[in-house]
Structures are given as structure tokens and as C-alpha cells.
Amino acid sequence: MHPTLLHLGLITVPTFGLLAAAGLISGLLLSLRTAPLAGLDRDRLWNAGLFTILSAFVLSRLLLVLTNLHTFFTYPFLLLAVPSLTPVGALMTILATAIYLRLRGILVLSALDAWAPCATLVWAFLALGHFAEGSDFGMITSVPWAIPSSTGLSRLHPIALYAAALALVLTMALLRHLRHRTRPGDTAALALASAGLIQFFLTFLRQPALYGTPFADILDPIQWAGLGMVIAAGFILLTQSPRMTHAL
């Protein structure tokens, strides 16, 4: 594993951070291609994508600071360097983005369709980042492609590589689906349902989560998130207009 790509004095470049940045840039560039497929203006969708990314960064950091004021005043730069996108921050970002799309007159479901393959492409980069830093551990296995554990005493499923490969396949499938969608929201629903199911079933090969969450004795937290994505996909399909001209 290579969690640090470059280390020169006080300058440290984490591999995950670099791959995450590359993924975001790749996703934005892909949106220039998916925008016309969804009937949207390239520049307007690009700006909306930048707004979403900046909102996630600013809102997550704001929540981090507000909930750790003492630490922020003591070690401000150290705290701001901590990864901080929480479920609350993600919900706030979604709300801010929805408001932005409405104010700019961008069809919400069409934007979600255009962003669907972009999001799964970003997911592939993030999964590769997790593989590089060794943070997505799998169960012990004897398959030929297993990777050694940190102790070297066992071999594990390369969950992050599985996720990256499946995310890339899903990206290609979504691009194909977007070209032939019949209603706004179809591609977004397919992306949510597919990604949710992938994460749900990959969890059976992951090591159990070490942190406790409500109902964790029933399903793993990631499985709950996967089910939530499937439910969100169903909600989109149920609220769709039968005609593209009447989309939300």
C-alpha cells in the first residue's frame, strides 16, 4: 500500500487526496459530455457541479469547526486537514445544490441523470484511493488475487479494487443508458439502485464495521446506506412524470 505519494519536508501529498482530486476533475470533465445527452447546457451544468463540490467542502468544514471550536482555536490547520464529509454535511450539500438548481432553472432530474455516470467515475477513483491507503479491508480469503494483510499473516479480499472495477463498469452502463433514457430520472434511479446493491453485497466480503450505529446488529451501516439508495431510486421512479417535458 502507498498511503503517501510524496513526502518532502513539511509537504506531504496523500495518495487518496490526489486520486480524489483527480476523480472530481474527471467527473466534471465527463459532465461536459453527459450534459447534452440529458438535454442540458454544458456550461450551466459545469457551474452547478463546481457549486456542489465547493458546497460540500465549505459546509463540511463549517460543521467540523462548529462542533470542535476548542480544537480549531488550538490547532486550526490540523483540524481543517481532517476529512470531514459527514451524513449531515452531505444532506446540507444536497439541499444547497437543489436550491441552486431551482434558482438557475436547471431541471433537477435531468441534472441527476447527467451527473450519475460522473458520480460513479468519482467513486472509482475514491475506491482506488482507499486501496492505496489500505483503508477498505476485506475478509480473509484464499482466492489467487487476494492481497496480504498489514501483518502479512493472512490474505484478504481486495474490496477497494472490486468497488473500483464495478464502479467503472457501472459508469459505462450509465453512459449507454443515458443515451436511450425515456424519462428524466431514469438514469439517476438506475445509478442509485445499482450502486446501493453493489455496496450492500460487497459488505458481505468486508470486515465488520468497528463503530456502532443504530440497528447495526441487524445490518452493517454500509448496508443501511445501500438500502437507502435503493429506496431513493424507487422514490424517483414513483414521482416521475410520464413525459419528459413535464419533468421536475
HELIX and SHEET records of a PDB file:
HELIX    1   1 THR A   15  LEU A   37  1                                  23    
HELIX    2   2 ARG A   42  THR A   67  1                                  26    
HELIX    3   3 LEU A   69  THR A   74  1                                   6    
HELIX    4   4 PRO A   76  LEU A   80  1                                   5    
HELIX    5   5 PRO A   87  LEU A  103  1                                  17    
HELIX    6   6 VAL A  108  GLU A  133  1                                  26    
HELIX    7   7 ILE A  159  ARG A  179  1                                  21    
HELIX    8   8 ASP A  186  LEU A  202  1                                  17    
HELIX    9   9 THR A  203  LEU A  205  5                                   3    
HELIX   10  10 PRO A  221  THR A  239  1                                  19    
HELIX   11  11 MET A  244  HIS A  246  5                                   3    
SHEET    1   A 2 THR A   4  LEU A   8  0                                        
SHEET    2   A 2 ILE A  11  PRO A  14 -1                                        
SHEET    1   B 2 ILE A 147  PRO A 148  0                                        
SHEET    2   B 2 ARG A 155  LEU A 156 -1                                        
END                                                                             
